[in-house]
C-alpha cells in the first residue's frame, strides 16, 4: 500500500513537471551536453599535456551559450545543471579534481550573454544579420560577458592561493581568463549559430569553393608560422574576405574559426611571428588572442555591414518590384522622390509611351517632361499640406503629344515622397468633348450662349491685359422666316451652316468667338479690331458672296443686318472695378440695340453704337441691289 502511494506521488509530480514544461527536448539536451563535455574534456586533456593550455581558449563556453540562446528561458536551469554536472562531477570522481570557485566563471559569462541577446530571436535563428544585432553580440558576448570570467578567475586564484597574488599577477590571470572565454565564444558561437543556414542556402559548388578557400588559408597560415612573417600572417585574411564577399557572413565565420585554430595552434607550438617576438609563451599567446579578437571585431562589423547592405539592396529591389506590380495592376505611374526633387525610382508599366529614361531622373529632366504651363501646378501640389489630388497637368509622350495626369502624394520620413500619377487623358478628352457639346451649337458647330459667356470673358481679360478694344457684333439673317417658308427647314439649316462657316473663320480663335445666339441670330466678340465698321462691312460682303438664293430678299440672295458696339476695357470711368461678365453683357446689349436699329432701316444694313449711346444706322448699298425700306418689327422677321 505505501509503495502504491509513493508511486502515485511520483506520477503526480511527474505530471506537474511535464505540465510546467521545465525540461527541454531530450535529444537537444543530450546533444548540447555532449558538445559541452567534449569541448571541456579536450581542453583538460591538453592541460594534462601542457599546463599552458588554459591560456589558449575555453571551448565549452560557446556551445553552452548557443544552447541557451536557442532554448526557452524556462529550460535554462535544466541546461545549466546538466552542463555543470557532466563537466565537473566526472573530473571530480575520476581525476580527483574538486570543483573550484572558477567553475562559476563560464556560468556567469554564458548566463549574462544569453540574457542580453535572447530577445533577438530573428538574429539567433538566422532570419536577420543586421549590423545592430552583431554589434550587440560583440559587445555583450565577446567584450562584456568574459569580463565576469576574468574577475571570477582572478578571485579564485586569490582564494585558493594557486599562484602569485600580487595585483599585477592577478591582472594577468584575469586577462588570460578573459581572453580564453572571449576567443572561444567569438570564433565558435557564430559557427554553431549559422552552420545550418549556410548549408541550406548554398549550393554544392559554393560549399566546394569555400573548402578551397579554407585550404588556401591553411596553407598561408602554415607558411606564415614557419617563416614567422607578419605580412604572410595578414595575407591569411584575404581568403576570409573573399569568402565574405562571395558567400556571406556565415561562411566568413567558418573561415575565421579556421584562421583562429591556425594562429592559436602554431603559437602554442612555439611557431609563428607572435611566438618569436614575445618574451615568453604566455605573452605570445596573449598577443595572439588580442590580435584575433581585434581582427574578429573588425571583420564581424564589416561582414554585418555588408550583410545589412545586401539586405537593404534586396529590400530596395523588392520595393521596386512592388512599385512595378502596383503600376502594372492599376495602370498608374508610381514615383519615389527625394527632398531635392529627383525621382529615385519610377514604375510605369502601363505607360511605356512616356519619354522617361530608366533609373534615377534628375529634377531638371523630370521638369522638362512636364508642360511648361503646368509646372506651377506641380509646385503648388508639393507645397500643399493636403493629401488630395493635384490639378490635371501634362507630361510629354514619346510621339510628342501630351498626356494628362493627376497626382496623389504621400510624404515619408527622411524627406522622401511617394506619388501615384493617374493617366486621365481619356477622361480629359471625354470631359472636353462633353464641355464642347455643352458649349457648342450642334447645327453650326459655333459656340452657343453658354460658350459665348465663357469665351467672351477670356477675350475681355485678354483685351484688358494688352489694352486692346473689344468689339461685339450681332448678326441677323434677313428675312429668314420667308426663306424657311419657301425652301423648307432643311434648306434653312444648310443656309445657317454656311453662314456659320463664314463666322467661324473671322479671326484668331484666341481673340475671337462666334456664336449662334438663337434662331437666325449670331453674335461675335473679338479683341483688337481697330475699325469695327469696316470689319462688319467685310463680314456682310462675305455672306453675300455665298450667293445663297433667296427669292424673298430684295437683293435676291441671303443678306445680313449687323449691330456693332465697341468699348475699351481699360476705360476706368465706365468699367473701373467692374466684373468682366457684367461688362461683356453690357457690350452685347449695346450691340443688340444697334442691330435693332439696323433692321429698322430696312435690313441689309450695319448700325454702330457709339460711346454716347446714339445709334447711327448705315444702310448698305451695293451695285445691282435695290433695297426696300421696311419697318423693323423684330429680329425674327
Secondary structure, 3 states (H helix, E strand, C coil): CHHHHHHHHHHHHHHHHHHHCCCCCHHHHHHHHHHHHHHHHHHHHHHHHCHHHHHCCCCHHHHHHHHHHHCCHHHHHHHHHHHHHHHHHHHHHHHCCCCCCCHHHHHHHHHHHHHHHCCCHHHHCCCCCCHHHHHHHHHHHHHHHHHHHHHHHHHHHHHHCCCCCCHHHHHHHHHHHHHHHHHHHHHHHHHHHHHHHHHHHCCHHHHHHHHHHHHHHHHHHHHHHHHCCHHHHHHHHHHHHHHHHHHCHHHHHHHHHHHHHHHHHHHHCCCHHHHHHCCCHHHHHHHHHHHHHHHHHHHHHHHHHHHHHHHHHHHHHHHHHHHHHHHHHHCCEEEEECCCCCEEEEECHHHCCECCCCCCECHHHHHHCECHHHHHHHHHHHHCCCCCCCCCEEEEECCCCEEEEEEEEEECHHHCEEEEEEECHHHHHHHHHHHHHHHECCCCCCECHHHHHHHHHHHHHHHHHHCCEEEEEEEEECCHHHHHHHHCHHHHHHHHHHHHHHHCCCCCCCCEEEEEEECCEEEEEEECCCCHHHHHHHHHHHHHCCCCECCCCCCCECCEEEEEEEEECCCHHHHCCCCHHHHHHHHHHHHHHHHHHHHHCCCCEEEEECCCCCEEEEECCCCCCCCCCCCCCCCCC
